[in-house]
Amino acid sequence: MSDLHDLADLDSEEDTPEREAATKRSTWVSVAVNLSLTVSQVIAGLVSGSQGLIADGIHSLSDLVADFVVLLAVHHSKKAPDKDHHYGHQRYENAASLVLGGLLLAVGVGMIWSAVHKLQSPETIPTVHMLALWVALAALTVKELLFRYMLAVAERVRSSMLVANAWHARSDAASSFVVAIGIGGNLLGYSLLDPIAALIVGVMVVRMGWSFAWDALHDLMDRAATEEQVAGIAREILATPGVAGFHELKTRKSGDMILADVHLEIDGRLTVAQGHDIARQAKLNVIARHPVLYLMTHVDPVFPEAK
């Protein structure tokens, strides 16, 4: 049980209150923005007769769902290790990223379906009011600013889940851009620009959703850390006094953190207690300087040849 307590302490050091607060704050900002956009776009779309603006408002509503998924994941992923989850709850973040990817896929397929339907029945496309264009341009500006804000926070706190949510906001900005082009084309008499543009963005959103869902799925299937991260961990292990070498270094992702296993080569002439202290120090050094949640060490004795 001592290792379980060590893990809880080290986890609390890595996942600081500042990181959690920044994640929650940025997500609540997104909630407020998307709620305002949903209401304003749907109302303006109904008043101006713009189906594209109404669809974009529904897209903003999907962002609201995504925001609440993130908040739920943040709440659960920060729970300390317990008797049923010895390595903590970090993978709630991977699961949330998978859900976000699924949302993007669903929204993108819906946009493609709607665009194809309009292309098949161009006579159903109404002439819109100028109000729709102004609302679409305002929504585009707000969503782009929201994306840049959320991405900056995500990169600062190193959260792949927040990166996914930020790009979800960018996909919404892209859809607003397309809607603005479609509305502008409609006002100029080129009504087919709306469904063509929506079709293009739908494909972009589907591709983005697939990318996030696929990455999250790989992480849930114990994908290894990046080569850079593994190399950094290896250097840290070798820099620990008393470690003569190592082998079988294995890693797997857990949220934005890493779980690792390694066999340490330590002088076989040392006592068991001395070997244990060296292995423990190697573990603490790695966890303190790298995004490693836990490092499982196994000591293999080596005997230097006598000179």
N, C-alpha and C positions, 0 to 999 in steps of 0.2 A: 504493500500500500504506500510505502514511502515514495516510490517512483511516481505514483498517481498524484501525490501532493506536490512533488517537484514539478510535474507537468503543469499543474494548475497555476503554480507560482510563476513559472516561466512564460506561460501563455498570457498571464495578466500583464507581464512586463512588455511583451511584444504588441498585444492589442490594447493600446493605451486608451484612456477615456477620451482623449483628444480625437483619436481616429474614429471612435464610435460617434462622438458628438458631431464631427464634420460630416459623416455619412448621413446621419439623421437630419441634420440641418439642410443639407443640399437636397435631400429627398423631399422634405416638407416644402421647400421652395418650389420644387417641381410640381408637387401636388397643387399648391396654390395657383401656379401659372396655368397648369393644364385644366383645372376646374374653371378658371376664368375664360380660357380660350374655348372650352367646350360649350359653355353657355352662350358666349358672344357669337361664335361661329354658327351654331345651330339657329339662333334667333335671326341673325343677319341673313343666313341662307334661306330661311323661310320667308322673310320679308322681301328679299331681292329676287327670289325664284331661282337661286343657284343650287343645283344638286351637288355640285363639286364642293361647295363650301359646307354644306350639311355633312357630306362624307368626310371632309377634313375635320369637322367637329367631332365626329364619331371616332376618327383616328386619334384625336386628342384624348378622348375618353379611354381609349385603350392604354394610353400612357398613364392615366390615373390608376388603372388596374396594375400596371407594371410598377408604379411607385409604391403601392401598398404591398406588393409582393416583396420588394426590396426591404421595406420597413419590417415586414414579418421575418425575413431572413436575417436581418441585422439583429433583431431581438433574440432569435433562437441561436444564431451562430456564436454569440458571445457567452453562452452558458458555459460554466466550468465543467470539466470532466466529471462524470458520475459513474455509478456502478454499471449502467447499461451502455455508456459511451466513454470508454477509457481515454480516447484521444480527443475528447471535446466534441463540439458540434459545428466545426468549421465548414463541413460539406453542405450545410444549408445554403451557403453562398453559391456553390456549384449547382445545386438544385434550382436556386432562384435564377441563375443565368440560363439554365435549360428552359425554365418557364418563360423567361423573357424572349428567348429565341423562338419558342413556340408561338408566342403572341405576335412577334414580327412576321412569322410565316403565315399565320392566320390572316393578319391584316393585309399582307401583300397579296395573298391569293384572292381575298375579297376585292381588292382594288383591281386586280387583273380581270376578275369575273365581271365586275361592273363596267370596266372599260370596253371589254369585248361586247357586252350587251348593247352599249351605246353605239359602238361602231356598226353593229348589225341593224340598229334602228335610229339613224341620225335624225329622223323627223321628231323623235321624242325629246331632243335637246332644246330646252327653252331659251329665250333671249333674257339675259339677266340685267339687273340694275347696276349702276356704277358703284353703289354702296358695297357690293360684293368684292369688287377689286380692291377698294381701300382696306376692307377688313382682312382680305387675304394677304395683302402686303404687310399690314401691321402684325398679323400672326406669324408671317415669315420672319420678320425682324425679331420678335419676341422669342421664337423658338430657336433661332440661331444663337442669340445671346444666352439662352438657357443651356444649350448644348456646350458652349464654350466654358460657361461657369461650372457645369457639372463635370466636364472632362478634366478641368484644372484641379478640382477637388479629388477626383478619382485617381489622377496621377500622383497627387501629393500624398494621399493615404495608401496608395498601392492596392486598390481594390478592383479586381477584374469584374465584379458584379456591378460596381458603379460605372465602369467603363462601358459595359453593355447597356446600362440604362441611359448613359449619356448619348450613345449612338442611336438608341431608340428615339431620343429627342431630336437628333439630327435627321433621322428618317422622317419624322413629322415635319421638320423644316423643309425637307426636300418635297414632301407632298404639298406643302403650302406654296412652294415655288411653282410646282406644276399646276396647281389650282389657279394661281395668279395668271400664269401663261394662258391657261384654258379660258379663264374669264375674259382676259384681254382679247384673245382671239374671237371669243363669242361676241364681244362688243364691236369688233371690227368686221364681223360677218363670217368668220372662219370657225364655225361651230365644232368641226371635227378635231380641232387642236386639243380640246378638253379631253376626250377619251384617249387620244394618241399619247398625250403627255402622261395621263394617269396610268396607261399601260406600261410605259417606260419606268415610271417610279415604282409601280407594283413589282416589276421584275427586280429592281434594285433592293426593295424591302425584303422580298423573298430570299434573295441571295445573302443579305445581311443576317436575316433570321436563321438561315441554314448554318451560316458560319458560327454564330454564337451557340446554337444548339449543339452543333457537332463538337465544338471545343469543350463545352460543358460536359457532354457525354463522355468524351475521352478522359477528362479529369475524374469523373465519377468511376471510370474503369481503371483507376490507378495509373494514369499517364505519368511518366517520369518528369522531373524538373528539367529546365533548359540546360543545354551544355555549359553555358556560362555559370549558372547556379551550381551545377555539380562540380565544376572546376574550382569555384570559390570554396565550396565545402571541403574539397580534397586538399586545397592549400592550407586551410585552417587546421585540418587534422594533422597534416605533416608538420605544421609549425608548433604543435604541442610538444613540450619537452617530454622525452621518454617514449614517444611513438617512433618506432623504427621504420614503419611502413604500414600499408593497409591493403585490403583486397575486398572484393564483393561489396562495393559501395552501391547501394540501391536506393532509389528515391521514388516517391509518389506524391501527387498533389492532394491537398486537403484544403479546399477553399483557396485562399491566396497564400497559404502556408505549405510547408513541405514536411513529410514524414520520411525518415531515412534510416537505413540499417548499414552497418559496416563491421568488418572484421579488422581489429587492430593488431598489428604485430608488435609485441612488447618483449623485452629481454626476459627469457625464461628463468634467469637466475634470480630475478626479483621475487619478493614474497607476494602472496595473493593480495594482501592489503595494498602493497605498493602498486601492483598492476591495476587494481580497482581504482585507486586514486588517479592514476594517469588516464584511464579510460573515462572517468567521470569529468576530469578537467577538459578533455577533448570534447566531450558532449556539451559542457557548459560554454566553452569557447565558440563552438559552432552555433549554438542556439542564440548566444548573445550578439553575434555579428552577422547572422544570415537569417532569412525568413524561414527558419526551421522550427516547427512545432515540437518535434521530439526526435532524438537520435538514439537508436538502439545500438549498443556496442557489444561486441563479442571479442574477448581477448584470446589471441593465438600466440603461444610462446615461441620465440625464436632464440637460437643460440649462436651468437657470433663466433666465427672460427677463431681459435686461439692463434695468436701470432707467434 
